[in-house]
Amino acid sequence: FAVRFDLNQPTLQKIQHTAVTKSGKKMVSFDLLSLPLYMVEELPRLLDQYRLEF
């Protein structure tokens, strides 16, 4: 799970990415919550909600 703040509308995306490690390439998957800057104070509430639903 990852969070980023930007200027776009709130979104929750499933992300797949190839990471390079010492042992080779690995496919990693995670949820990315993107929030507009004005919602920074909502993060604790949104994290609690995410934990309950997933």
Summary of the structure (lengths in Angstrom):
residues: 54
radius of gyration: 13.6
end to end distance: 10.8
largest distance: 40.3
contacts: 111
relative contact order: 0.30
helix: 31%
strand: 54%
